[in-house]
């Protein structure tokens, strides 16, 4: 296998990894949104999904459901508003992406670097 074929193989592997990570993240968000819908909680992003999971793990589904139903002032039932209603602070680490969400940008950066290397070799992927 020559150098160009090796780089193309690496790019293909990185694209496949990125696609798998993206699929996994989308499935996790969809699951969190379904749970949120059952509990009356608005989950619109990955952070919200992590926050909802933490609230449910810590307080249980019934408490989260009740808090979502009783938010004052017509507030949207985001997990952060539910936490305020429960008079608790969500852990800071929930605000930062973890796991697959960090891996996807890494894979994309690696893919960009590999493509740049191919271009310097005179191959345009």
N, C-alpha and C positions, 0 to 999 in steps of 0.2 A: 504494500500500500504506500503510495507516494504521499508527500506532505500535504498536497491539496486535498486528496481524498480523506486523509486523516482529519484535517480541519473541517471538511464537510460533514464527516461522521460526528465530530464533536458538536457542531452546530445543530445537527439533527437531534442529537441526544438532549441538548439544552432546550430546544424548542419543545420536545416531547415532555421534558420535566416541567417546563413552564406551563404547558397546557394542562398537565395533570394537577399541578398546584392550583391553577386557576379554577379548574372544575371542582376540586375539593373545597376551596374557599366559597365558591358559589353555592355548593350544596349545604355547607355549614350555615351560611347566611339564610338560605331558604328555610332550613329547619328552624332556626331562631325566629324567623318571621312567622312561621306557622305556630310556634309556641306562643309568641307574642300576641298573635291574633286570638288565640284561645283565652289568653289572660287579659286581653284588652290593653296590651302594651304595644306602642309604636316602635318597631325596630327598622331603622332605615339604613344602617351601615354596620360594618364589622365591630366598631366600638360599642354600638348599642347592643349587638348580639352578645359580646363579652359581658357587658354590664347586666343584661337580663339574666344570663346564666349565673352570674355571681349572686344576684338578688334571690333567684330561685333556690340556689344551693344553700344560701345562708338563712333565708327566712321561710322558704316554702312557697308553693304555687298559690295557696289560698291567701296568704298575706299580700303577695304581689298583686293578685287579682283585686282584692279589697282596696288596696292603696290606689290602684289605677282607676277604680270606679269612683273614688272619693277625692280626686284632685281638686283643690280649690281654684276658683277664678277661671274656669274653662281652659286650664293648661292642657297642652297635648301630653298624652301619657307616655312620654319618653322615659327610659329607665332612669335618667338623671333626675327628672321631676319626681318620679316615684321614690327615689332615694331621699330627696328633700322632704317629701311628705312623711317618710319614715324617720326623718331627722338623723340620717346617717350620711357619712361621706363614703363615696365609692373609692376603692383603692386606686392610687395613681397609676399603677402598672396596667390597669384596664384601658387607659387612654392610649397606650403605645401598642402598636401591632406586634404580634409574636408569631413564632412558628412559620407556617406557610406564607403568611403575608410578608415576612422578611425575605424568604427564599425567592419569591417571584421576582422582586427587583434585582436580586443578585444574579439570578439566571438570565434576566434580560440584559444586564450589564455585561455578563460573560458572552452572551450571544453577540452583542454589539462589537465587543473586542475581537471575537473570532471573525466576524464579517470584515472588520477593518483589516485584519491580518490577511484574509483572502484577497481583499482588494489590492493590498501591497504586493501580493504574489501575481496579480494580473488576472484574477478570477473574480467574476461578479455574481455572487449568489442571489 
